[in-house]
Amino acid sequence: MSLKPGQRAEVEALARLFRCPRCASESLAWNFPASLKRLPEEGALNCSGCQTSYPLRDGILDCLAGAAQREVITPFQRLMQFPPIAAVYETYWRPLGFFIASSSSFRRFAADLIERIEPDARTNILDLACGPGLFACPLAARTPGWVIALDLSLPMLRRARRNALRQGLQNILFVRGNAFSVPFRSEAIEAVLCSGALHLFDRPESALAEIARILPRQGRFVCQTTLRPKHSAGLASFLHHIIRFGFFESAEKLNELLQRSGIQVDLAWRRRIIHAFQARRL
């Protein structure tokens, strides 16, 4: 099935959201076959600035290819690289972990986060650290525009793409990328959702600075992270020091970090150690 002229222009317009993660050039162009579905599956995104070509294979754009820097992968993040973990993450790992941390339903919580993004009004949404598509797929089903699902883990992205194809979703672009140097132009992304990952990043302040950079004025940021429990019988210290499952010390310290990054929290809510907030770029 070939693209109609208007659909091809829509796909090509995706390139205008990107900038090269290697040289920060905005001179990027798609190279893909003349015959393809609405969602690109094979090809490349080419930078005329540094001549780097970012391959698009099996519907996943690899923006780490040729990148000058690599994200530090913590032991916990490394677990997410294993296909068996990706296989159980959606059905068992995330819902069970969320319930233990919050004593509440992950499904209801996720639906609330999606509503706060206001997907019906967006032309593009970034799901940062998308995992197997727990948020990217419902967002794509709601928005008239594009969802860009970005993650470090290829196994997670492959599973997310299979989920999207199974649901017939053709408006998600899957991207392997680095949270510390996201491959998007400044002020190009209307809304960013990051659930269950900010506390796992080796340098959360760098990720927040990137989120602030790519959001326009009043652009929306919706996030769920974790706060350090007051009493955990040593479990929190074990998680932090052994597998680098991070915690923010308090909501106040997190807000200070957000403010320094140029992000203003408008609304926050908490269930035990689960902390979520809706924010905007200052």
C-alpha positions, 0 to 999 in steps of 0.5 A: 500500500503506497502513501497518498500525497498528503500522507507522504507529506505528513510522514515527511513532516516528522523529520521537522520535529527532529534534530541530529543528536550528534551535531544538533543540526536541524537539516534532517531528511527521510530516506524511505522506499516509495511504497510503504504504509502510513507509518515508516518501517524501513529507511533512514533519517539523514543529517546533512550537517555531520552526514550521520544516517540514523537507520529505521529498521522494522519500524524503529528509528535508531538515534543512538547510531553514530551518537557521540555520547552514550547514556549511562545504563544503571543496573536496573535499566540493564534489566530492561534490556532483556527480552524476558523482562520486556515480555512480563513487564506489561502484564505482571512487572509494572502493575504489581510493582505499582500496586506494592508502591501505591496500594492502588490500581495501575490501570486507573492511574495510567488512564488519569495520566493519559487524560492529563496530556489532553491527547485529543488536542495534540498534534505530537506527543512524546512518551519518554521511556515508553517501555512496551507502549503502556502509554504510547498505544492508548495515547495514539488511539486518542490523538489525531496527531503523532505519538513518538515512543522513545526508549533506550531498550530495543526489546521494549521498543520491539514489544511496543511496536508489536502491541501497536500493530496488533491494535492497528495503530499507525501513528506511532514512531518508535525511537531508540534514543538517549534521555540526556540528548533527545533528538528533537528541535527546541520547542518542537514537542507539544506534550511529554509524558514520562511515567516510572522512569525519571528516578531511574535516569543516571542524571535526571537533571540532564533529562529534565533540561532536555524536556524543558528545551523541547517543550514550547512555552506552556507546553505540558509535562506529565510525570510519575516518579518515586519518593524515598520511603520514610521506613523501608527496613533497609529495602530502599537503600538496597534498591538504590545502592545495589541495582540503582533504583533511584528515589527523590528525597522529597517532593520539595527537593524534586520541585527545586530540581524542576524549577532549576530546569525551567519547569513549573509544577501546576498540580501534584498528587501522591499515593504512598511513594508514588508521586505524580505531577502535571507541569509546564515549561516556564 
